[in-house]
Amino acid sequence: MSQVNNVSVNNISQTTPVKKVVANPIQKQIPADATPTRASDRLELSGASHLLAALKTNDVRTDKIASVRQAIQDGSYDADGKKLDAAADKLLDELGQG
């Protein structure tokens, strides 16, 4: 084992006695007739205010929703991506002609 030398750091060394620090906390005086208030939480969303405003306006395209529901019910809704495949094929055809 190595022996610890008497080293001083920030004017504190092994020979400096430890001093007890006692501080009296500041006591806030509350009137006897005061009613305690409850803290409340608050949430702020930066950059999302326009989305929240749009949701609050209830601007829902019910006509579009109704047409998609009808297409799903009658089986004509394109759930397999056939329109996407057709668009990609058309794009490739146009690129091949150029």
PyMOL CGO cylinders between C-alpha atoms (Angstrom):
from pymol import cmd
from pymol.cgo import CYLINDER

trace = [
    CYLINDER, 0.00, 0.00, 0.00, 1.13, 3.51, -0.70, 0.3, 1, 1, 1, 1, 1, 1,
    CYLINDER, 1.13, 3.51, -0.70, 1.25, 6.19, 1.92, 0.3, 1, 1, 1, 1, 1, 1,
    CYLINDER, 1.25, 6.19, 1.92, -0.86, 9.33, 1.43, 0.3, 1, 1, 1, 1, 1, 1,
    CYLINDER, -0.86, 9.33, 1.43, 1.20, 12.49, 1.54, 0.3, 1, 1, 1, 1, 1, 1,
    CYLINDER, 1.20, 12.49, 1.54, -0.13, 15.63, 3.19, 0.3, 1, 1, 1, 1, 1, 1,
    CYLINDER, -0.13, 15.63, 3.19, -1.61, 17.22, 0.08, 0.3, 1, 1, 1, 1, 1, 1,
    CYLINDER, -1.61, 17.22, 0.08, -3.50, 20.52, 0.10, 0.3, 1, 1, 1, 1, 1, 1,
    CYLINDER, -3.50, 20.52, 0.10, -6.30, 21.16, -2.36, 0.3, 1, 1, 1, 1, 1, 1,
    CYLINDER, -6.30, 21.16, -2.36, -8.00, 24.57, -2.34, 0.3, 1, 1, 1, 1, 1, 1,
    CYLINDER, -8.00, 24.57, -2.34, -6.42, 25.29, 1.07, 0.3, 1, 1, 1, 1, 1, 1,
    CYLINDER, -6.42, 25.29, 1.07, -7.96, 22.14, 2.53, 0.3, 1, 1, 1, 1, 1, 1,
    CYLINDER, -7.96, 22.14, 2.53, -5.62, 19.47, 3.77, 0.3, 1, 1, 1, 1, 1, 1,
    CYLINDER, -5.62, 19.47, 3.77, -5.84, 16.38, 5.92, 0.3, 1, 1, 1, 1, 1, 1,
    CYLINDER, -5.84, 16.38, 5.92, -4.96, 18.45, 8.96, 0.3, 1, 1, 1, 1, 1, 1,
    CYLINDER, -4.96, 18.45, 8.96, -7.71, 21.05, 8.41, 0.3, 1, 1, 1, 1, 1, 1,
    CYLINDER, -7.71, 21.05, 8.41, -10.60, 20.30, 10.77, 0.3, 1, 1, 1, 1, 1, 1,
    CYLINDER, -10.60, 20.30, 10.77, -14.07, 19.89, 9.33, 0.3, 1, 1, 1, 1, 1, 1,
    CYLINDER, -14.07, 19.89, 9.33, -16.32, 22.79, 10.24, 0.3, 1, 1, 1, 1, 1, 1,
    CYLINDER, -16.32, 22.79, 10.24, -20.03, 22.31, 10.68, 0.3, 1, 1, 1, 1, 1, 1,
    CYLINDER, -20.03, 22.31, 10.68, -22.05, 24.85, 8.74, 0.3, 1, 1, 1, 1, 1, 1,
    CYLINDER, -22.05, 24.85, 8.74, -25.47, 25.62, 10.11, 0.3, 1, 1, 1, 1, 1, 1,
    CYLINDER, -25.47, 25.62, 10.11, -27.80, 27.89, 8.21, 0.3, 1, 1, 1, 1, 1, 1,
    CYLINDER, -27.80, 27.89, 8.21, -31.17, 29.05, 9.37, 0.3, 1, 1, 1, 1, 1, 1,
    CYLINDER, -31.17, 29.05, 9.37, -33.68, 28.62, 6.55, 0.3, 1, 1, 1, 1, 1, 1,
    CYLINDER, -33.68, 28.62, 6.55, -35.76, 31.60, 5.59, 0.3, 1, 1, 1, 1, 1, 1,
    CYLINDER, -35.76, 31.60, 5.59, -39.31, 31.17, 6.76, 0.3, 1, 1, 1, 1, 1, 1,
    CYLINDER, -39.31, 31.17, 6.76, -42.00, 32.68, 4.57, 0.3, 1, 1, 1, 1, 1, 1,
    CYLINDER, -42.00, 32.68, 4.57, -44.72, 34.34, 6.57, 0.3, 1, 1, 1, 1, 1, 1,
    CYLINDER, -44.72, 34.34, 6.57, -48.19, 33.28, 5.40, 0.3, 1, 1, 1, 1, 1, 1,
    CYLINDER, -48.19, 33.28, 5.40, -51.22, 35.18, 6.69, 0.3, 1, 1, 1, 1, 1, 1,
    CYLINDER, -51.22, 35.18, 6.69, -53.57, 33.08, 8.79, 0.3, 1, 1, 1, 1, 1, 1,
    CYLINDER, -53.57, 33.08, 8.79, -56.56, 33.86, 6.56, 0.3, 1, 1, 1, 1, 1, 1,
    CYLINDER, -56.56, 33.86, 6.56, -54.77, 32.93, 3.33, 0.3, 1, 1, 1, 1, 1, 1,
    CYLINDER, -54.77, 32.93, 3.33, -56.08, 29.93, 1.42, 0.3, 1, 1, 1, 1, 1, 1,
    CYLINDER, -56.08, 29.93, 1.42, -53.45, 27.68, -0.10, 0.3, 1, 1, 1, 1, 1, 1,
    CYLINDER, -53.45, 27.68, -0.10, -53.35, 27.75, -3.89, 0.3, 1, 1, 1, 1, 1, 1,
    CYLINDER, -53.35, 27.75, -3.89, -52.73, 24.66, -5.89, 0.3, 1, 1, 1, 1, 1, 1,
    CYLINDER, -52.73, 24.66, -5.89, -50.00, 24.64, -8.51, 0.3, 1, 1, 1, 1, 1, 1,
    CYLINDER, -50.00, 24.64, -8.51, -51.18, 23.82, -12.01, 0.3, 1, 1, 1, 1, 1, 1,
    CYLINDER, -51.18, 23.82, -12.01, -49.37, 22.17, -14.86, 0.3, 1, 1, 1, 1, 1, 1,
    CYLINDER, -49.37, 22.17, -14.86, -49.03, 23.88, -18.21, 0.3, 1, 1, 1, 1, 1, 1,
    CYLINDER, -49.03, 23.88, -18.21, -48.12, 22.44, -21.59, 0.3, 1, 1, 1, 1, 1, 1,
    CYLINDER, -48.12, 22.44, -21.59, -46.84, 24.50, -24.50, 0.3, 1, 1, 1, 1, 1, 1,
    CYLINDER, -46.84, 24.50, -24.50, -46.25, 22.99, -27.92, 0.3, 1, 1, 1, 1, 1, 1,
    CYLINDER, -46.25, 22.99, -27.92, -44.12, 25.07, -30.20, 0.3, 1, 1, 1, 1, 1, 1,
    CYLINDER, -44.12, 25.07, -30.20, -44.51, 24.45, -33.90, 0.3, 1, 1, 1, 1, 1, 1,
    CYLINDER, -44.51, 24.45, -33.90, -47.70, 22.47, -33.47, 0.3, 1, 1, 1, 1, 1, 1,
    CYLINDER, -47.70, 22.47, -33.47, -50.10, 25.32, -32.87, 0.3, 1, 1, 1, 1, 1, 1,
    CYLINDER, -50.10, 25.32, -32.87, -51.33, 25.28, -36.47, 0.3, 1, 1, 1, 1, 1, 1,
    CYLINDER, -51.33, 25.28, -36.47, -52.16, 21.58, -36.15, 0.3, 1, 1, 1, 1, 1, 1,
    CYLINDER, -52.16, 21.58, -36.15, -54.06, 22.15, -32.93, 0.3, 1, 1, 1, 1, 1, 1,
    CYLINDER, -54.06, 22.15, -32.93, -55.94, 25.04, -34.48, 0.3, 1, 1, 1, 1, 1, 1,
    CYLINDER, -55.94, 25.04, -34.48, -56.93, 22.86, -37.44, 0.3, 1, 1, 1, 1, 1, 1,
    CYLINDER, -56.93, 22.86, -37.44, -58.17, 20.14, -35.10, 0.3, 1, 1, 1, 1, 1, 1,
    CYLINDER, -58.17, 20.14, -35.10, -60.22, 22.64, -33.13, 0.3, 1, 1, 1, 1, 1, 1,
    CYLINDER, -60.22, 22.64, -33.13, -62.01, 23.90, -36.23, 0.3, 1, 1, 1, 1, 1, 1,
    CYLINDER, -62.01, 23.90, -36.23, -63.40, 20.40, -36.93, 0.3, 1, 1, 1, 1, 1, 1,
    CYLINDER, -63.40, 20.40, -36.93, -62.76, 20.97, -40.63, 0.3, 1, 1, 1, 1, 1, 1,
    CYLINDER, -62.76, 20.97, -40.63, -63.26, 17.33, -41.63, 0.3, 1, 1, 1, 1, 1, 1,
    CYLINDER, -63.26, 17.33, -41.63, -63.94, 16.44, -45.22, 0.3, 1, 1, 1, 1, 1, 1,
    CYLINDER, -63.94, 16.44, -45.22, -66.96, 14.28, -44.54, 0.3, 1, 1, 1, 1, 1, 1,
    CYLINDER, -66.96, 14.28, -44.54, -67.66, 13.92, -48.26, 0.3, 1, 1, 1, 1, 1, 1,
    CYLINDER, -67.66, 13.92, -48.26, -64.24, 12.34, -48.80, 0.3, 1, 1, 1, 1, 1, 1,
    CYLINDER, -64.24, 12.34, -48.80, -64.67, 10.04, -45.80, 0.3, 1, 1, 1, 1, 1, 1,
    CYLINDER, -64.67, 10.04, -45.80, -68.09, 8.95, -47.05, 0.3, 1, 1, 1, 1, 1, 1,
    CYLINDER, -68.09, 8.95, -47.05, -66.78, 8.14, -50.52, 0.3, 1, 1, 1, 1, 1, 1,
    CYLINDER, -66.78, 8.14, -50.52, -63.90, 6.06, -49.14, 0.3, 1, 1, 1, 1, 1, 1,
    CYLINDER, -63.90, 6.06, -49.14, -66.26, 4.20, -46.79, 0.3, 1, 1, 1, 1, 1, 1,
    CYLINDER, -66.26, 4.20, -46.79, -68.59, 3.47, -49.71, 0.3, 1, 1, 1, 1, 1, 1,
    CYLINDER, -68.59, 3.47, -49.71, -65.69, 2.24, -51.85, 0.3, 1, 1, 1, 1, 1, 1,
    CYLINDER, -65.69, 2.24, -51.85, -64.56, -0.08, -49.04, 0.3, 1, 1, 1, 1, 1, 1,
    CYLINDER, -64.56, -0.08, -49.04, -68.09, -1.43, -48.59, 0.3, 1, 1, 1, 1, 1, 1,
    CYLINDER, -68.09, -1.43, -48.59, -68.69, -2.12, -52.28, 0.3, 1, 1, 1, 1, 1, 1,
    CYLINDER, -68.69, -2.12, -52.28, -65.19, -3.57, -52.78, 0.3, 1, 1, 1, 1, 1, 1,
    CYLINDER, -65.19, -3.57, -52.78, -63.94, -0.95, -55.20, 0.3, 1, 1, 1, 1, 1, 1,
    CYLINDER, -63.94, -0.95, -55.20, -61.43, 0.60, -52.78, 0.3, 1, 1, 1, 1, 1, 1,
    CYLINDER, -61.43, 0.60, -52.78, -57.86, 0.11, -54.02, 0.3, 1, 1, 1, 1, 1, 1,
    CYLINDER, -57.86, 0.11, -54.02, -56.26, -1.51, -51.00, 0.3, 1, 1, 1, 1, 1, 1,
    CYLINDER, -56.26, -1.51, -51.00, -53.66, -3.45, -53.01, 0.3, 1, 1, 1, 1, 1, 1,
    CYLINDER, -53.66, -3.45, -53.01, -51.89, -0.43, -54.44, 0.3, 1, 1, 1, 1, 1, 1,
    CYLINDER, -51.89, -0.43, -54.44, -53.03, -1.03, -58.03, 0.3, 1, 1, 1, 1, 1, 1,
    CYLINDER, -53.03, -1.03, -58.03, -53.20, 2.73, -58.67, 0.3, 1, 1, 1, 1, 1, 1,
    CYLINDER, -53.20, 2.73, -58.67, -49.65, 3.14, -57.41, 0.3, 1, 1, 1, 1, 1, 1,
    CYLINDER, -49.65, 3.14, -57.41, -48.44, 0.30, -59.65, 0.3, 1, 1, 1, 1, 1, 1,
    CYLINDER, -48.44, 0.30, -59.65, -50.22, 1.82, -62.65, 0.3, 1, 1, 1, 1, 1, 1,
    CYLINDER, -50.22, 1.82, -62.65, -48.71, 5.26, -61.94, 0.3, 1, 1, 1, 1, 1, 1,
    CYLINDER, -48.71, 5.26, -61.94, -45.22, 3.76, -61.60, 0.3, 1, 1, 1, 1, 1, 1,
    CYLINDER, -45.22, 3.76, -61.60, -45.64, 1.84, -64.87, 0.3, 1, 1, 1, 1, 1, 1,
    CYLINDER, -45.64, 1.84, -64.87, -46.80, 5.00, -66.64, 0.3, 1, 1, 1, 1, 1, 1,
    CYLINDER, -46.80, 5.00, -66.64, -43.83, 6.93, -65.27, 0.3, 1, 1, 1, 1, 1, 1,
    CYLINDER, -43.83, 6.93, -65.27, -41.40, 4.25, -66.43, 0.3, 1, 1, 1, 1, 1, 1,
    CYLINDER, -41.40, 4.25, -66.43, -43.01, 4.23, -69.88, 0.3, 1, 1, 1, 1, 1, 1,
    CYLINDER, -43.01, 4.23, -69.88, -42.64, 8.01, -70.13, 0.3, 1, 1, 1, 1, 1, 1,
    CYLINDER, -42.64, 8.01, -70.13, -39.01, 7.87, -69.01, 0.3, 1, 1, 1, 1, 1, 1,
    CYLINDER, -39.01, 7.87, -69.01, -38.30, 5.16, -71.60, 0.3, 1, 1, 1, 1, 1, 1,
    CYLINDER, -38.30, 5.16, -71.60, -39.67, 7.33, -74.41, 0.3, 1, 1, 1, 1, 1, 1,
    CYLINDER, -39.67, 7.33, -74.41, -37.44, 10.31, -73.56, 0.3, 1, 1, 1, 1, 1, 1,
]
cmd.load_cgo(trace, "trace")
